[in-house]
């Protein structure tokens, strides 16, 4: 086996072991997971009731019916679920725990990619319930939109949700990386949360400038609205399948570049 491939597999294996250690910690409190799952399911019911109440007074929202709005919301939850499971703990703890408190020291002395270590040891298995909530909303929406509900369509929704989660994760990581240059225990992710809430609705309800902002600057439109358009009718977003890899590739390069510079800039506590 080539040395480079062997080294890559070793890195993946160690990352998996870091994640398993986090799983053991999370599962030490199983009732937290059960209660959070129940709360998320209840919230889904409340969401559906909220949308149903609105649509008792209006026939549609800019051409979108109730099930179509729920499909967008479900994809948003799926994207948010992957963000929560894979990226959010790292982004939220980077400034306080790793930079200000200098816990990044132990990460940097290991012969492993630092960002990979951060992500691996901060996987949040408790938020798998958010993914479950997303699937419940998506399945309900597909049944009521007349979309075929089968392995192929669910796989498509899953891949679109995972891509959306990676986009959210990349933007949260980029925002969190500001702490390498401007130290603040509170971090800088608050604005990303607000943007994430704004794109849970059809892009058509926003003026052209806002749509362009969420497409080209903060590409959160690719986390729910555009994928839903593609699932509902390919003609609404015919280029999605090549746009998504492009967006993911550019964000991946940006995260890699910013964090490489950030790690070089990092100053230990010196104790």
C-alpha positions in Angstrom: 0.0 0.0 0.0 1.5 3.4 -0.9 2.8 5.3 2.1 0.5 8.4 1.4 -2.6 6.2 1.3 -1.6 4.4 4.4 -1.0 7.7 6.3 -4.4 9.0 5.1 -6.2 5.9 6.4 -4.4 6.2 9.7 -5.5 9.8 10.1 -9.1 8.7 9.3 -8.9 5.9 11.8 -7.6 8.2 14.6 -10.4 10.7 13.8 -12.9 7.9 14.1 -11.5 7.0 17.6 -11.7 10.7 18.7 -15.4 10.7 17.6 -16.0 7.4 19.5 -14.6 8.9 22.7 -17.1 11.8 22.2 -19.9 9.3 21.7 -19.1 7.6 25.0 -19.2 11.0 26.7 -22.5 11.9 25.1 -24.1 8.5 25.7 -23.2 8.7 29.4 -26.5 10.7 29.7 -28.9 8.8 27.5 -32.0 10.6 28.9 -30.6 13.9 27.5 -30.7 12.3 24.0 -34.2 10.9 24.5 -35.6 14.1 25.9 -34.0 16.2 23.1 -35.4 13.9 20.5 -38.9 14.1 22.0 -38.6 17.9 22.1 -37.5 18.1 18.5 -40.4 15.9 17.4 -42.8 18.1 19.4 -41.3 21.2 17.7 -41.9 19.6 14.3 -45.6 19.2 15.1 -45.7 22.9 16.3 -44.0 24.0 13.1 -46.5 22.1 10.9 -49.4 23.6 12.9 -47.8 27.1 12.5 -47.5 26.7 8.7 -51.0 25.2 8.5 -52.5 28.2 10.4 -50.8 30.6 7.9 -52.1 28.8 4.9 -55.7 29.0 6.3 -55.5 32.7 5.4 -53.4 32.7 2.2 -53.5 30.2 -0.7 -49.7 30.2 -1.2 -46.6 32.2 -0.6 -45.1 33.5 -3.8 -46.3 30.3 -5.6 -45.3 27.9 -2.9 -47.9 25.7 -1.2 -47.8 24.4 2.4 -46.1 21.1 1.6 -43.5 22.9 -0.6 -42.7 25.3 2.2 -42.4 22.3 4.6 -40.0 20.7 2.2 -37.8 23.7 2.3 -38.0 23.7 6.1 -37.2 20.0 6.2 -34.1 20.4 4.1 -33.1 23.3 6.3 -33.4 21.1 9.4 -31.5 18.3 7.6 -28.7 20.8 6.8 -28.8 22.2 10.3 -28.6 18.7 11.7 -25.4 17.9 9.9 -24.0 21.3 11.0 -24.9 20.5 14.6 -23.4 17.0 14.5 -20.2 17.7 12.5 -19.2 21.3 12.9 -21.0 23.4 15.5 -19.2 22.3 18.6 -15.9 23.1 17.0 -17.1 26.5 15.8 -18.7 27.5 19.1 -15.8 26.4 21.3 -12.8 27.5 19.2 -12.6 31.1 20.6 -13.1 30.3 24.3 -11.9 26.8 24.9 -9.1 26.4 22.3 -7.7 29.9 21.7 -8.3 32.0 24.9 -7.8 29.0 27.2 -4.9 27.7 25.0 -6.3 24.1 24.7 -5.2 24.3 21.1 -1.6 23.6 22.4 -2.3 19.9 22.8 -3.9 19.7 19.3 -0.9 21.3 17.6 1.7 19.1 19.2 0.1 15.9 17.7 1.3 14.8 14.3 -2.2 15.1 12.8 -4.0 17.8 10.9 -5.2 20.2 13.6 -8.6 21.0 12.0 -9.3 17.3 11.5 -8.6 16.8 15.2 -10.9 19.6 16.3 -13.7 18.3 14.2 -13.3 14.7 15.3 -13.2 15.4 19.0 -16.2 17.7 18.8 -18.7 15.5 16.9 -22.1 16.0 18.6 -24.0 12.7 18.5 -26.8 14.1 20.7 -28.0 16.3 17.8 -28.7 13.3 15.6 -32.3 14.0 16.7 -32.3 17.2 14.5 -31.6 15.0 11.5 -34.5 12.8 12.4 -36.7 15.8 12.6 -35.6 16.9 9.2 -36.5 13.5 7.7 -39.9 13.6 9.3 -40.7 17.0 7.7 -39.2 15.9 4.3 -41.2 12.7 4.1 -44.4 14.5 5.1 -43.8 17.1 2.5 -42.9 14.6 -0.3 -46.1 12.7 0.3 -48.2 15.8 0.1 -46.3 17.3 -2.9 -46.9 14.3 -5.0 -43.1 13.5 -5.2 -42.1 9.9 -5.5 -41.1 8.6 -2.1 -38.5 5.9 -2.6 -34.8 5.1 -1.9 -33.7 7.3 -4.8 -35.5 10.4 -3.7 -34.6 9.9 -0.1 -30.9 9.5 -1.1 -31.1 12.7 -3.1 -32.6 14.6 -0.1 -29.9 13.1 2.1 -27.1 14.2 -0.2 -28.6 17.6 -0.6 -28.9 17.9 3.2 -25.3 16.8 3.8 -24.1 19.3 1.2 -26.1 22.0 2.9 -24.7 21.0 6.3 -21.1 21.3 4.9 -21.9 24.8 3.5 -23.3 25.9 6.9 -20.3 24.3 8.6 -17.8 26.0 6.4 -19.3 29.4 7.0 -19.5 28.9 10.7 -15.9 27.7 10.8 -14.8 30.8 8.8 -16.7 33.1 11.1 -15.2 31.3 14.2 -11.7 31.7 12.7 -11.8 35.5 13.3 -10.8 34.6 16.9 -7.3 33.9 15.7 -6.9 37.6 15.0 -9.4 39.2 17.4 -9.6 37.2 20.6 -13.1 37.2 22.1 -14.5 34.4 24.4 -18.0 34.9 22.8 -16.9 34.1 19.3 -18.4 35.5 16.1 -21.0 33.0 15.0 -24.1 35.0 16.0 -24.6 36.5 12.6 -24.3 33.1 10.9 -27.3 31.9 13.0 -29.4 34.9 11.9 -28.5 34.2 8.3 -29.4 30.6 8.7 -32.9 31.4 9.9 -33.5 33.8 7.0 -33.0 31.1 4.3 -35.6 28.7 5.6 -38.1 30.2 3.2 -38.3 30.5 -0.6 -35.8 32.9 -2.1 -38.6 34.4 -4.2 -39.9 36.3 -1.2 -36.7 38.4 -1.1 -35.6 41.2 -3.4 -32.9 40.5 -6.0 -30.1 42.0 -3.9 -30.9 39.7 -0.9 -31.1 36.7 -3.2 -27.7 37.5 -4.7 -26.3 38.0 -1.2 -27.4 34.5 -0.1 -26.2 33.0 -3.4 -22.8 34.5 -4.0 -21.6 36.0 -0.6 -23.1 33.9 2.1 -24.3 30.9 0.0 -26.9 29.7 2.4 -29.6 29.6 -0.3 -27.9 26.3 -1.3 -28.8 24.7 2.1 -32.5 24.5 1.6 -34.3 26.8 -0.8 -32.4 25.9 -4.0 -32.3 22.1 -3.2 -36.0 22.2 -2.6 -36.6 23.9 -5.9 -34.5 21.2 -7.6 -36.5 18.4 -6.0 -39.8 20.0 -6.8 -39.0 20.8 -10.4 -35.6 20.6 -11.9 -36.3 23.5 -14.3 -36.4 25.8 -11.2 -32.7 25.2 -10.5 -31.3 23.2 -13.4 -27.7 23.9 -12.6 -27.8 22.8 -9.0 -25.8 19.6 -9.5 -22.8 21.5 -10.8 -23.3 24.6 -8.6 -23.2 22.7 -5.4 -19.8 21.0 -5.9 -18.4 24.4 -7.0 -19.6 26.1 -3.9 -18.4 23.3 -1.6 -15.0 23.3 -3.3 -14.5 27.0 -3.0 -15.6 27.0 0.7 -13.3 24.0 1.4 -10.3 25.9 -0.1 -11.2 29.0 2.0 -11.5 27.1 5.2 -8.2 25.3 4.6 -6.4 28.5 3.8 -7.8 30.5 6.7 -7.2 27.8 9.3 -3.6 27.2 8.1 -2.9 30.9 8.6 -4.8 30.9 11.9 -2.8 28.0 13.3 0.4 29.7 12.3 -0.7 32.9 14.0 -1.9 31.2 17.2 0.0 32.3 20.3 0.0 29.9 23.2 -0.7 31.0 26.8 2.9 30.4 27.5 2.4 28.6 30.8 
